[in-house]
């Protein structure tokens, strides 16, 4: 595993160096976590910002928001201006923002052995379409491809690096992004513990979590990207479903009309195959209609129906087509999937009936002023 001292990280990110105690032998991730311990107040403030950048908030004395706009990752220049030791390009006066094509929000961790692609834009949302060179200051992150307005990295080792983007002609810096790679700690399919309905198409994904993911209220949610991950149907289950994979960890399960139990699997770029058994059903036992506790006359609200394969409410079924019917002064304004938007126009009770998968349920809706 590559070793990077804390001082190297600070210089790479355009920050001050740290005291000797903080420059003890650390791994990359330990160095990043140690940034909140700097003794100098100015350095400490910058350290907190860098720590937030790297989503390592566990060691902070004060909570720092992760620097993002519209779910993108702001570069070092976008946050702090041009680093003192750099000549920066006039083409990016306010720096850049990187957005992952695989993950919805920072910290944009790449799974060990996997790849992740980033699109670039100016902080105001304008697309950045210039060509550039991208270099890394540590072997843990490799730059495997660049194109105008886009670059792809690979997590070669556990650790992290500063990725610097420059004008290919002048060498002037556009911006710099701290990115990192971690080993897979937990991995599962979003379909786990669900059944699916015959004839349906169900969106799903393979979810990868880093070792720093936790379940507590203050733990950081750290899903990871691996664009080389493969989704497929396990041999012997082809009669039950097929898979159409997207550009990354997501896919669509197309379910046949055959009832039974089959398996689908995924294989990360670095790691063993993981499989999940999926039950296919053509009927459901019970529908649980989720209705708001308070309904206001004339105000639209949402009713969502949750189908279960058994009356014990143990196995939820995905892909069940529903129909909604109203009896009384009310209107169904729209229906998307298993949810319907309803408006009640009077104070008299209204009955809502939900039908799907061979089951029916009714609820009484009473609105107030």
Secondary structure, 3 states (H helix, E strand, C coil): CCECCHHHHHHHCCCCCCCHHHHCCCEHHHHHHHHHHCCCHHHHHHHHHHHHHCCCHHHCCCCCCCCEECCEEECHHHHHCCCCCCCECHHHCCCCEEEECCCCCCCCEEEECCEEEEEEECCCCCECCCCCEEEECCCCEEEEEEECCEEEEEECCCEEEEEEEECCCCCCEEEEEEEEEECEEEEEECCCCEEEECCCEEEEEEEEEECCCCCCCCCCCCEEECCCCEEEECCCCCCCEEEEECCCCEEEEEECCCCEEEEEEEECCCCCCEEEEEEEECCCCEEEEECCCCCECCCCEEEEEEEECCCCCCCEEECCCCEEEEECCEEEEEEECCEEEEEECCCCCEEEEEEECCEEEEEEECCEC
